[in-house]
């Protein structure tokens, strides 16, 4: 069974650099990006899956 982590992310007007840093941070913790959902121009939901 996989464990999932859901994070709401507001990238703001500065771009995607912070989102990429978050993805890298979670990868270092053993999570792989599973899905990204755009809620609005700046708000996203990132779903990570724990690597086995």
Residue pairs with C-beta under 8 A, 6 or more apart in sequence:
2 49
2 50
2 52
3 49
3 50
4 34
4 47
4 48
4 49
4 50
5 26
5 31
5 47
5 48
5 49
5 50
6 45
6 46
6 47
6 48
7 22
7 26
7 45
7 46
7 48
8 39
8 43
8 44
8 45
9 18
9 19
9 22
9 43
9 44
9 45
9 46
10 42
10 43
10 44
11 18
11 19
11 42
11 43
11 44
12 18
12 42
13 42
19 44
19 46
22 46
23 33
23 46
26 33
26 48
27 33
30 50
30 51
31 48
31 49
31 50
31 51
32 48
32 49
32 50
32 51
33 46
33 47
33 48
34 47
34 48
34 49
35 46
35 47
36 44
36 45
36 46
36 47
37 44
37 45
37 47
38 44
39 45
